[in-house]
Amino acid sequence: MTPKSPNPYAAPKASFKDGVVTNRCWRDGKLLVASRREVLPPRCVKCNKPAVMDKPRSFSWHHPGWYVLIPVLVYIMASMFVRKRATLVIGLCEEHRRKRRNVSLAAYGLFALGIVALFKAVNHVDPRLGWLASLLMGGAMLLAIAGQHTLRVASITQHEIHLKGCGPAFLDSLPNAQPAAPSRRPRSMP
């Protein structure tokens, strides 16, 4: 809970013991919603244990409708202009940080084995080693991509980022979705 201040005009203070009390970070079902430039609470986003905070990480997203641009070059150029970005500082506990590091090291190791297999395939003119090399290097790239994504972007709006992949314990510590502010338009006189 947030401690009561004797000054009613004092800025609100966040308390991370019983949950986050902030207007800039909340849960919406299984999604984490935060402002586009946010430092998340100093807890692991996977298990809610105390965490070491990472340096700011950039997330980008664009509407999936842009995938219909079949020519890859056209898609790449269009996505550079229409993507939205957000920067967050997230925390990971030592256990999840170690798992992430081990996946990265395994990806580097697979890629190195693929390079060795490629050189062996060229030296011995063996197509089976060439296929093995391509499988090892492709697997390493997929493992590196999958291992680096702690959180996945569901969408980015003008003011907020919606993220998937947070652990249930972390989401349970956040307040529920903020209700949308009702629009108050003045009525026109007849």
Stockholm file with secondary structure:
# STOCKHOLM 1.0

chainA/1-190         MTPKSPNPYAAPKASFKDGVVTNRCWRDGKLLVASRREVLPPRCVKCNKPAVMDKPRSFSWHHPGWYVLIPVLVYIMASMFVRKRATLVIGLCEEHRRKRRNVSLAAYGLFALGIVALFKAVNHVDPRLGWLASLLMGGAMLLAIAGQHTLRVASITQHEIHLKGCGPAFLDSLPNAQPAAPSRRPRSMP
#=GR chainA/1-190 SS CCCCCSCTTSCCCCCCSSSCCCSSEEEETTEEEEESEEEEEEEETTTCSBCEECCCEEEEECCGGGGGCCSHHHHHHHHHHHCEEEEEEEEECHHHHHHHHHHHHHHHHHHHHHHHHHHHHHHHTCHHHHHHHHHHHHHHHHHHHHHHCSSEEEEECSSEEEEECCCHHHHHTSCCCCCCCCCCCCCCCC
#=GC SS_cons         CCCCCSCTTSCCCCCCSSSCCCSSEEEETTEEEEESEEEEEEEETTTCSBCEECCCEEEEECCGGGGGCCSHHHHHHHHHHHCEEEEEEEEECHHHHHHHHHHHHHHHHHHHHHHHHHHHHHHHTCHHHHHHHHHHHHHHHHHHHHHHCSSEEEEECSSEEEEECCCHHHHHTSCCCCCCCCCCCCCCCC
//
